[in-house]
Amino acid sequence: MGNRTEQTDVLVIGGGTAGFGAAIAAGRQGLRVTLLEATSKIGGVMAFCPGMPWGGAYPMDRIIGGLIEELTERLASMDPPAAEKRACTLENFGPEIVYDHDIATSTMFEMLEEAGVRIRLGTIAIQPHLEGYSISAVECCDRIGPFTIKPRIVIDCSGDGDISAKAGVPHVLGDATGNMMAVTVSFFMIGVDRARAFADPDPYFQKYAAQGIADGRLHADLAKLYLMSGFHDGAVFCNSVHVRGVDGTDPVAVASATQEGRRRCHQLAQFLRSDVPGFEDAHMSMLSPSVGVRETRKLQGMYRLTGEDLLRATKFADGIVACDNPVDDVMRAEGDMTHDAAIENGQYYTIPFRSLVPETISNLMFAGRILSADPVAFASVRGMPQCMAMGQATGTAAVLSVRFDVPVQDVSTGLLVEELSRQGINRLAVPSLSEG
């Protein structure tokens, strides 16, 4: 095919919720945006774990605003509605958004198209090339073969931060000992009598699970069953099968964990049908195509968000989204599943823009679960709504970087926060818009 080279203003790597937010924010303000997604579907964890609720969208029971609010309203206003706000069944979590998975992802594609974003599916970013402290080109590959993109700004929303790491951004894997949160394989049970299924006062079905484990019919890690009412009647989302000790940056390990997780999902589906009232006539559907990975690299930014910042309910001057999620830590090594409150009830903190910006590379930002955060803060900030807002912030910052011809490190955070507030993101530290 010869040498294929493309030019773009903004290259967004990864089409999850963060990449969606980044691409739309930059595209709507007139920049040429190319969005690369390695799989055949945008959505990130929405694609890997179809039906995963959007948790964390309502700090202190008020939506964070911005693109997640726009997407939710677009879905909720359909006839019939395709999304709604519901209380989460898990401790310490506030309300969440449940939605029709297929309509939601189709709507996200439409919003990207409307913003003029060029979407390239089945495309992998392989290697960055640097000139000094700037990324001049990124080698990519699709089914035709290799090609090169020359961007003005790169926004890494890949989940693993491969390009940022290859560009020399310092990072850590997992927690201080290298342990990463378990990966998940999810599925739906369809045709459930939900009134009977959720009649038991124990939200985690521990009595049933204990019997299944004692009989050797369930894996020992299934002591708590995370079962949630799906968007449609008779649907139950099963977010229970977690596989420990998986390096999400290793494709061989991910493939092995996917198959192991699917085996456990089939076992759980059979167990639900045979042992749990209300599931007798139900069947499995929408089994994850691959594991959902929660945690791999945490990149080093201009600021590292910490658990202490959360405890103090810090509202940064360059905060770009509010959050009050619990510290949702999922089965590291031999650890348990925990949902400990991160801050006092009735408080929230904000995620600073500086945690999305490397210290030296002048045209690179990152968003989503690769942000600069310690393990405690990371376990709170990683919800999909917050990731979408992080992306929206980096896409907006890309516009300011190009407009004023400055490195991303020198973007005016005052202007950025003011613009994000204008875009409808709530509770940011804009003096003229302060809520007191």
C-alpha positions, 0 to 999 in steps of 0.5 A: 500500500506504500507509505500512508501518512495522515495529518490531524489536529488531535489524535485520541487513542482509545474509544472508551468513555474518556476517548469519547469525551475528548474527541467530542470536546475537541471536534465540536470546537472545530479541530480535526480529530481522529479517534483510534479504537482497537476493537470494533466498538466504542465504549471501553468497559461498556463494550467489554462488559455490556450493560455496566451501569454508569456509576458515580454520575451523581455526586451528592445526588446532582449530576456532574453535567457536561457530556454524560448529562447530555448523553443521558438526557438524549437517551432518557428523552427517547420514546420509549426511554433508553436510560434512567437514574436509579439507586445503586444496590451497593453500599456507599454508592449513590445513584447511577444511570442504567441504560439500553446498551445497544442504543447507548453505544449507537447514540455515542457513535452518532454524537461523534459523527455530529462532532465531525470526528473521524473514527477508525475502528480496528486500529492500534497505535503502536509507537510514538516518535518524539522531536525533543519533548513533543510527539511528532508522529505515531505509528499505527496499524489497521487491517490493511497494514501500517500507517503514520499519523502526524498530530498536533496534540495526542490524548491517550485514553487507551486505558493502559497508557501504552503510547504515553509509556513508550513516549517516556512518561513515568508510571507504576503498575498497580499498587505499591506492591504491583498488585492490580485489581481483578478483571471481570467477565460479566453477563446478563440473565434474561427472563428473571422474575425480579420480584422473587429474585430480589425478595431476599434482604441480603443484596449479595445473596451470600447464603446461596453463594456459600452453599454453592461454594461448599458444594464445589459448584461456584469458585471461592471468590463468588462469596458475594454475588453482585446482581443488579436489575438491568434496564429492561424488565426481566434482565439482571446484570451479573457483575460477579466473576472477578479473576485475580492476578491478571496483568491487563497489559499482557494480551496472553494473560488477558486471553487466558483470564477471559476464558477462565472468566467465561467458565465461571460465568457459565457455572454461575448462570447454571447455579442461579437457575438451579438454586436462586428463586426467580431465575428458574426460567432465565437464560444467559445473554451478552457474555463479555467478549473480553475481560473488563480491565480495571487497573494497569498503568498509572501515569505520572502527571504534574500532580498526583491525586492522593487519598488524603486529597479525597479525605479533605474533600479537596476542591482544586482550583483546576478541578475538572469534575466532581466525585464522591465515589467510595474507594471501590477496591476489587480483589487485589491478590488475596484482598476482599471486595471493598466499597469504603467511603472516600469522604464524609457523607455530604462532601465531594472532591474534584479531580485536578487537570494537572493529573491528566498532564505529563510533566514534560511532553508538550503535546500529550495529555491522558484521561481515564483510568491512567490518570496520575493518582495513588492507589486509594484515590484511583479506586475512587476516581475510575467511574465511567462518568468521571472518565468521560469528564476527564476526556472532555477536559483534555479535549477542551484543553487541546483547543486552548493549546492550539488556539494560544499556541502553548504547550499543554502544561501552560494551558490556562486552567482558569480559562479551561475551568471557565469553558468546562463550566460553560459546557455544563460541568457542575461544581467547578471552582469558577468564582463567577459561577461559584455555588458557595 
